[in-house]
Amino acid sequence: MTIAIGNDHAGTDYKNAIVNHLKNKGITVINHGTDTNDSVDYPDFVHPVAKDVEINKAEFGIIICGSGNGANMTANKHRDIRSALCWNKEIVALARQHNNANILSIPARYTAQQQAIEMVDVFLSTAFEGGRHANRISKIPVC
């Protein structure tokens, strides 16, 4: 499995912890995020993640910024991307089960680092339920 990850300055420490966690599980990670805490513009690091998922270079994406909102809005501008802003494991599970989310947006300023790692694990281990949810997803317009 290959995961693309991107972050702005608010998510650098989280990104590093998540990358280490994923690599320890044998997962390949494509790092598009900044490696410093110097202020940067999140779209510069989110668009490449969304593109990797869009063209199937990565199965899933993880994006991290302060609130998670800007990164999430940016990712969702891409065709066939269903990025979900999540702040706990229950929301993550529902985003995968009901919305077939393919990118997880994490709000670094509103989640603990260990919580974020647990959210990533739930995201990667939860399957889309399909059925009535697939019909609903088909009604989301593609730009």
N, C-alpha and C positions, 0 to 999 in steps of 0.2 A: 504494500500500500504506500502511496505517496501523498503527502500532505503539503500544501503550500501555506506559508504563514507570513503575515505582515503586521507591522506595528509602527506606531509613532513613538515619540519620546516618552509618553506616559506608560507605554506597554513594554519597554525594553526588558526590564527584570522579569516580567511575566513570560515574555517570549522566550527568554533564555531558559527559564525553568521548564516551560512546556516542550521546547526543543529537546532538552536533555531527557525529559520523561519519555517522549516519543522515540527517540533514538535508542533508549534502553529497552524499549519494546520491539526493536527491530524495524521501526517504521522510517521510511525515507522522508526527509524534510527538505523542502525548497524554501530557503530563507530570503524573503523579500523585504524584511523589516530593517529599521535602523538599529544599529548596535550601540548607539550613544543616547544620553539623556538630553542632548541639545535639541532645542525646538525645531521640529520639521513639520511638513504638511502631510497629513495622513493620506490624502488621495494618491500621492506619489508611491506609497507602499501598499495600498489596497488594490489599486487597479491591476498590478501584476498578479496578485493572488487570484482575483476574480477571473482574469484572462486564463491563468493556468487551469482553473476548474472548468471554465467555458470551453476550452479546446481539449479537455480530457488529459492534460499533462499531469494533473493531480486529481485524485478522487474527491478530495474535500479540501476546504480552506479554513483557516483560522485567522481572524483579524482582531487586533487589539488597539484600542485608543482609550482616552480618559473616560468618556461616557459610553463608548460603544456606538453612539448614534451616528456620528459623522462617517465612521468606517462602514457601518451598516448601510447607510444611504448611498454611499459611493459604490459599494459592491453590487447593490441591487439595481444599478443602472446597466448592468451587463446582461446580455441575452442568456436565458436559462439559468440565471443565478437566483437562488432562494436563500438569501442571507438572513439569519435570525439573531436578533439582539437578545441575549439571555443573561440572566443574573442568578439563576439557581439551577440545580440539576433537574428539577421537575419541568421547568420551562424548556430546557434542552431536550428532554425526552419527548415532550409534545411536539417540539419543532421538527424533530426527526420523524416521529410516528405519523403525525397528521399533515405536516407541511413539506415533508421530504427535503428539509433544509440541507443545502450542500456547503454552506459556509456558516461558521459559528462566529458571531461578533461578541467579544468579551469587553465589558466596561471595567477597565483596570482600577479606576478610582472608586468603584462600588462593589467589588468582590475581593475576597482574600485570595492570595496566590494559590494556596492549597485548594481552595474552592474552585478556582479556575481550572486547575489540573484535573480535578474530579469531573468538572463539566465537560472537559475534552474527552475523558474516558467514556462518559455517558453518550456523548455525541457520536463517537466512533463505534460504539457497541450497540446502538439502538437502530433497529430497522424501520423502514417506512412500511406502514400498514397497508397502503394501497386502498382498494375498495372505494368506498364513498369519498375518501380523501383524494384519490387520484382524479375523480371527476371534478372536484373543487379546484384542484391545482390546474387542471386543463383550462379553467376559466380565467386564469391570471393572464392578462394580455402580454404578448411578447413585443417588445419595441423593435 
